[in-house]
């Protein structure tokens, strides 16, 4: 058993799709119309992951106060450097997680204001 997808609130599906494909190497699994509202079913896959990402309509414009997803990366410091070079807002620099000695964590915001955590294995 596994989780098929995690839902991520976004305001602009095209902007979010570009953010995840350009910055985190996701590829598009689906991008299909959903009814007459103009909203689409957009589902992305992370490299080597079982769980995909699905965009849902954001209820408001407030950025998330806490991380909405934790992404595991083999080199958190390098990923933060890559994101910073692309203009991504880094919320917290890489540091050792106080709750898990030996594990490095950092946080950034995506194009939609979602706070995301990067963590080493």
Protein Blocks (a to p, Z undefined) as FASTA:
>chain_A
ZZfbdcdddfblmlmmmmmmmmnopacfbdcdehjnopacdddddehiabdcdddddfbl
cdcfbdfbdcddfblmlmmmmmmmnopacfbdcdddfklghiacdddddfkopacddddZ
Z
